[in-house]
Amino acid sequence: MWTLTGFADEISPELDEQVNTLAEESISYMELRSVWNTNVLDLTDKELRKVKSAAAERGIGISSIQRVAMKMDRMASWSDESLLRRPS
């Protein structure tokens, strides 16, 4: 059986919209990356408790903690040769 998880910040920067949408779609885990336009590593303890509580109230677990890094420029072309090169 597969467990489906998702980056909730792709739904919205707002926590309630993130967890409500996940619950509506029967997705029971989220990869915590950012909330309120704030990187997970920059959230306060109080904010993290709020995330944990809001997710738990809807039966959503946190599958992993991700940091926003190396997001590809949305305008970059997949045919762009620089995207295909391996780092040295």
N, C-alpha and C positions, 0 to 999 in steps of 0.2 A: 504494500500500500504506500502511496506517495503522500507526503506532507507538503502542502502548498504554503509558501510564505511569500511575502512581497515587501518591496520598499514602499512604505506608506507615504513617504514625503513626495512620491510621484503623484499621489492623489491630490494633496493639498498641503500647504504649510501648517494648517490648523489641526491640532490634535483631535478634536471631536469629529471633524470631518474624516480624518484618517481612520480612526477606529470604528466609526459608524459604517463607513463604506466597506471596510474589511469584514465586519460582522454581517452586513447585508449580503455580501458575496460569499459567505461561509468560508472565509479565509481565517484560519485560527492562529496564525503566527505572523509576526511582522519582523522585518529587519530594521532595527532602529538606527536611523542615519541622521535625521534632523526633524525638529519640531519648531514651529513658530519662526521659521527662517533662521534657526540656530543649530549649528552643528552639535551632535550629541555630546561631543567632548567638552563643549562650552556650556552645557545645561547645568544649572545649580542643583544641589541636592533636593531642594523643594520642588523644582520642575521635574526632576527624575521621578520623585515620588508620585507626582500628579500623573505622569505618563504611565507608570506602573499601575496605579489605581484605575485609571480610565480604561486601560487595556484589559485588566483583570475583570472589571465590571461587565465587560462584553465577551468574556471568555477567550480573550486573545493573549497568547504568550509571546515573549520576545525570543526569536530564534537566534539572533546574533546582533552584535553591536557593530555598526559600520561607520567609518568616517568618510565624509565627502572628500574625495581626492581623485584627481586625474579624470574628472568628467570630460568626455570628449566634446569638443566644440560641435554643436549641432549642425553647423554649416559645413563642417568638413565632409568631404566626399569619401565614400568607401574606396574609390579608385585612387585616392590620394596616395602616392607612393610612400610618403613619410609615415602613413599609418601601418604600412606593411613591413617596414624595416624592424628588425629585432634590435633591442638596445645593445650597445657595445659592451 
